[in-house]
Amino acid sequence: MIAAVGDTPYRVVLVLHILSAMAAFAPAFTHPFLMNQSKELGDGHRGVMGFLSANGRRIYAPALIVAGLFGFALQGMSSGAWSFTQFWMIAAVIVWAAMNGVLHALIMPNEAKMAEGDSGAQRLVDIGGQVITILLIVMVWLMVFKPGV
């Protein structure tokens, strides 16, 4: 056994899980402001969108994947305290998969289109951002209240 709930290795992985989740969801809070502010730049708006799109591929998508992997590690390190048969764990895996689907299939491709000048992609990015924010709220609720335990 590597660790049990509350042991130092478990807590280190928990901190990494939380930090990676924070990194993954930073754009849900910052991108709407940056997109609106960058419109004042005229043609520079496309450059800002290019940075946001690139950061999605380099930072946010990997952070979301790693957050889930750290979550799986925490379950494995829990010495049976958390089981994949518990409702909250099953729901968390489904929500995490949905978040990845929304990010990779809806948000990231349309941010790239916006960087290329497609203003119609903005609506899809907004919808994806709203959906992923709702999924984040559901995930936090699952993690805090652990329904079914």
ROKETOR-320381 format. One line per 8 residues: number of its first residue (from 0); their letters; for each residue z, y, x of C-alpha. Coordinates in nm, 2 decimals, always signed. Example, Ala and Ser with C-alpha at 12.3 -4.5 7.8 and 13.67 -1.06 7.14 Angstrom:
2
0	as	+0.78:-0.45:+1.23 ~ +0.71:-0.11:+1.37;
This chain:
149
0	miaavgdt	+0.00:+0.00:+0.00 ~ -0.10:+0.34:+0.14 ~ +0.13:+0.55:-0.08 ~ +0.30:+0.58:-0.41 ~ +0.32:+0.87:-0.66 ~ +0.53:+1.14:-0.49 ~ +0.49:+1.02:-0.13 ~ +0.34:+1.25:+0.13;
8	pyrvvlvl	+0.00:+1.09:+0.15 ~ -0.03:+1.09:-0.23 ~ +0.06:+1.46:-0.24 ~ -0.19:+1.54:+0.04 ~ -0.47:+1.38:-0.16 ~ -0.34:+1.56:-0.48 ~ -0.36:+1.89:-0.30 ~ -0.72:+1.81:-0.18;
16	hilsamaa	-0.81:+1.70:-0.54 ~ -0.68:+2.04:-0.68 ~ -0.85:+2.25:-0.40 ~ -1.18:+2.08:-0.45 ~ -1.16:+2.13:-0.82 ~ -1.09:+2.50:-0.77 ~ -1.39:+2.53:-0.54 ~ -1.61:+2.34:-0.79;
24	fapafthp	-1.52:+2.57:-1.08 ~ -1.52:+2.90:-0.90 ~ -1.87:+2.98:-1.03 ~ -1.77:+2.93:-1.39 ~ -1.56:+3.24:-1.35 ~ -1.75:+3.44:-1.09 ~ -2.12:+3.38:-1.16 ~ -2.14:+3.56:-1.50;
32	flmnqske	-2.00:+3.88:-1.33 ~ -2.23:+3.84:-1.03 ~ -2.54:+3.79:-1.25 ~ -2.47:+4.10:-1.46 ~ -2.39:+4.31:-1.16 ~ -2.69:+4.20:-0.96 ~ -2.93:+4.31:-1.24 ~ -2.87:+4.67:-1.12;
40	lgdghrgv	-3.04:+4.57:-0.79 ~ -3.37:+4.53:-0.95 ~ -3.58:+4.29:-0.74 ~ -3.27:+4.22:-0.54 ~ -3.14:+4.03:-0.84 ~ -3.36:+3.73:-0.75 ~ -3.21:+3.73:-0.40 ~ -2.86:+3.71:-0.54;
48	mgflsang	-2.97:+3.43:-0.77 ~ -3.11:+3.25:-0.47 ~ -2.77:+3.27:-0.30 ~ -2.59:+3.15:-0.61 ~ -2.84:+2.86:-0.65 ~ -2.80:+2.76:-0.28 ~ -2.43:+2.77:-0.30 ~ -2.44:+2.54:-0.60;
56	rriyapal	-2.62:+2.28:-0.39 ~ -2.41:+2.33:-0.08 ~ -2.06:+2.40:-0.21 ~ -2.00:+2.36:-0.59 ~ -2.18:+2.03:-0.66 ~ -2.03:+1.85:-0.36 ~ -1.69:+2.00:-0.45 ~ -1.72:+1.86:-0.80;
64	ivaglfgf	-1.81:+1.52:-0.67 ~ -1.53:+1.52:-0.41 ~ -1.28:+1.63:-0.68 ~ -1.36:+1.32:-0.88 ~ -1.35:+1.10:-0.57 ~ -1.00:+1.23:-0.49 ~ -0.90:+1.16:-0.85 ~ -1.01:+0.80:-0.80;
72	alqgmssg	-0.82:+0.79:-0.48 ~ -0.51:+0.92:-0.65 ~ -0.54:+0.64:-0.91 ~ -0.57:+0.39:-0.64 ~ -0.27:+0.53:-0.45 ~ -0.05:+0.54:-0.76 ~ +0.09:+0.19:-0.72 ~ +0.00:+0.11:-1.08;
80	awsftqfw	+0.15:+0.42:-1.23 ~ -0.20:+0.53:-1.35 ~ -0.45:+0.27:-1.47 ~ -0.81:+0.30:-1.55 ~ -0.73:+0.14:-1.89 ~ -0.52:+0.44:-1.99 ~ -0.69:+0.67:-2.24 ~ -0.65:+0.98:-2.03;
88	miaavivw	-0.81:+0.82:-1.73 ~ -1.11:+0.68:-1.92 ~ -1.15:+1.02:-2.09 ~ -1.12:+1.20:-1.75 ~ -1.40:+0.98:-1.60 ~ -1.62:+1.05:-1.90 ~ -1.56:+1.43:-1.88 ~ -1.62:+1.43:-1.50;
96	aamngvlh	-1.95:+1.25:-1.55 ~ -2.05:+1.49:-1.82 ~ -1.96:+1.79:-1.59 ~ -2.18:+1.64:-1.32 ~ -2.46:+1.59:-1.57 ~ -2.44:+1.95:-1.70 ~ -2.42:+2.09:-1.34 ~ -2.70:+1.88:-1.19;
104	alimpnea	-2.94:+1.87:-1.49 ~ -2.89:+2.20:-1.66 ~ -2.72:+2.47:-1.44 ~ -2.85:+2.41:-1.09 ~ -3.22:+2.36:-1.18 ~ -3.22:+2.67:-1.40 ~ -3.04:+2.88:-1.14 ~ -3.32:+2.79:-0.90;
112	kmaegdsg	-3.57:+2.90:-1.17 ~ -3.39:+3.23:-1.20 ~ -3.41:+3.28:-0.83 ~ -3.79:+3.23:-0.86 ~ -3.80:+3.50:-1.13 ~ -3.79:+3.30:-1.45 ~ -3.57:+3.51:-1.68 ~ -3.59:+3.26:-1.96;
120	aqrlvdig	-3.37:+3.02:-1.75 ~ -3.08:+3.26:-1.79 ~ -3.01:+3.13:-2.14 ~ -2.99:+2.77:-2.02 ~ -2.76:+2.87:-1.73 ~ -2.53:+3.05:-1.98 ~ -2.52:+2.75:-2.21 ~ -2.45:+2.52:-1.92;
128	gqvitill	-2.17:+2.75:-1.80 ~ -2.01:+2.75:-2.15 ~ -2.03:+2.38:-2.18 ~ -1.88:+2.32:-1.83 ~ -1.60:+2.57:-1.91 ~ -1.51:+2.38:-2.22 ~ -1.52:+2.05:-2.03 ~ -1.29:+2.21:-1.76;
136	ivmvwlmv	-1.04:+2.30:-2.03 ~ -1.05:+1.95:-2.17 ~ -1.01:+1.80:-1.82 ~ -0.71:+2.03:-1.74 ~ -0.56:+1.92:-2.07 ~ -0.61:+1.56:-1.98 ~ -0.46:+1.60:-1.64 ~ -0.15:+1.79:-1.76;
144	fkpgv	-0.07:+1.60:-2.08 ~ -0.20:+1.26:-2.00 ~ -0.24:+1.15:-2.36 ~ -0.19:+0.78:-2.41 ~ +0.08:+0.74:-2.14;
